[in-house]
C-alpha cells in the first residue's frame, strides 16, 4: 500500500501581514505569512480584496469557502520568513500549544520509542532518560489529563510549553532533521 499523508491545514495564525507585498516586488500584492495549527506548516497567503487582516488573526484556509483568503500561494521555509514573522513565531507556537493542549498531552500518553535506545520524548529540549522513565511509569498508572497533571506527577520537568515550542521552532529551522515530532514534512 502507498500511504499518503494528508498534510493540509484547516486554520492558520498570521505571523506577518504585508499589505503592499514584499519590498522590491514589481507587481505588489498583499501577502500574509502564517503558520498552520495542525502541522505547523509555514504558508504564504494572498488575502481577498477589502478584508480586515491583523496580526495574530486565526484564519480558515481549509477546502471549504474561505472568508478572507483568496489563495494559498506556497509553503515557506523558515529562512523565507520576514523578521516580523520570525519575531512572532515562538509566541504564536505557544498560543497554538495552549489552545490544543489536549493533543500535546496525548503525546505524553502515547509516544513510543524511536529506536531501542531512544524514546520520542527525549527529542524535547531538557528531557533526559530519567524524565522519560518517570513519564512512562506514571502514564502506566493513569493517563495524563493536562500539562498541570504532568507537572504535578513528574517533578523537575522543564516548562512543557517552552520545551514543545522550542522543539517545533528547531524543526522549522532545520530542514534536514533526522526525526520530526511535530512539523509536517
N, C-alpha and C positions, 0 to 999 in steps of 0.2 A: 504494500500500500504506500502511496505517496501522501505524506502528511503535509497539509497546507495549513499554516498558522495564520489566522486572520488577525492582523495587527492594526486594524482600523480603530481610530479614536472616535469616541462619541462626543466628548467635551474637551475643550482646551482652556487654559488660562493664559491671558495675554501677558507677555513679558515686556514688549515694546510696541508702540504704535507710531508709525511714521506717516502722517497724513499727506506728505508731499513725496513719499517714496525715498529711496536711497539717494544720498548726495552724489551727483555725477551721472545719474541715470538720465538718458536722453528723453525717453518717454516716461515721465514720472507718474506713477500711480500709487495710491495709498497702499501701504504694506503693514501687516501685523506679524510680529514674531511671537510664537506661542509654544506652550508645552502641553502635551496630552495628559489627561488624568489617569488613563489606564496603563499605557505602555511607556509613558514619559518620552514620547516622540516629539522632537523639535520640528515645528511646522511653520512655513511661511504662508500666510493667507492674504487674500485680497478682499477687503470689505465691500459690501454693496454701497451704492451711492447714497448720500444723505442719511447715514445711520450714526448714532452716537456711539463712540468707542472710547473706553477709558482703561487705563492700566488696571490689571488685576481682574478685569471682567472675566466671567466664565461664559464661554460661547459654545453653542451646539454646532458641531461640524459633521454629524453623522449623515446617513444616507437619505433621511427624510428632508423636507423643506427647511432650509436654513434661513433664519430671520435676518442675520446681519452679515453673513459671509457669502460672497459671490463665488469664490473658488479657492480650493487648497492648491497653492502654486507648486510647492515642493517640500520635501523633507530637508531639514537643515542639519549641518554638523555643528558641533559646539563652536568651532573656530569661525563660523559664519555669523554668529550672533553679534548684535551690536553691544557696545559697552553697557548700555542701559539694560538690555536683556540679561547680560551676564551678572550685573549687579542685583537684579531682581530674582534671579534663578533659585538660589538656595532658599530664600524665604517662601517663594511660591511652592517649591517642592515640599517644604514643611507644612504649608497650609493644605496641600493635597493629602499628605500623610495623615494629618489631623482629621480631615473630612472623611477619609477612607480607613480609619484606624482598624476597623474590624478585619479588613483584607490583610493588613500587615500583621495583626495578631495571629491570623491563620498561618502565616509564615512560621511563626514560633511554635505553633501547634503541629505543623505538618512537615516542615523542612527535613530533608534526609541528608545522607552522605553524598558527596561528590565522588570521592574515591575512598578506599578502605581507611585512609589516614586523614581525610579531610571532610569536615561537615560544612554544609552551606552557610550555617550561621557564623562560621569562622571568617567568612568574607566581609562581615560587618566590622568597621573600624573599632578597635578596642575590645573585641570579643575573642577571647582565647579558648583553649581547650577546656579549661576548668569551668568557665562560664557556660560553655555548651553542655558539659556534663551535668551541671546543675539544672539547666533548662530542660534537658532530656529527662532527668529524674523527676522534676516537678510536673512536667506535662504527662508523664505516665500516671501520676497520682490523679490528676484532674486537668483537663484542657484549660488554657489561659483564656480569660474573658476580655481583658483590656490591657493597655500598657501599664495602667496603675496596678493591676493584678500581677503582671510580670515583675514590676519593680518591687512590689511588696514581698513576693515569694523568692526572688533572686536578689540577694544583696550585692552591692558594689558593682552593679552593671553600669556601663556608660549610659548617657542620656539616649533613649531609644530614638527620639525624633532626630537628634543630631547624627547618630550612627547611621540610620537608614538614609537620611537626606544626603549625608556626605558620601555614602556608597553610591547612591543614584548619580550624584554630581560627578564622581570619579568615573562611573560607567559612561556618562555622556561625554566626558573629556577624552577618554581613551578608547579609540575605535578598535583597538587590537587586543582587548582583554581576552583572557582565556575563558573566564567564567562570568556570566551575567546573571544577576539575581532579579533585577527589576526592569531594566531598559530593554525594550524590544529591539531585535536586530532585523 
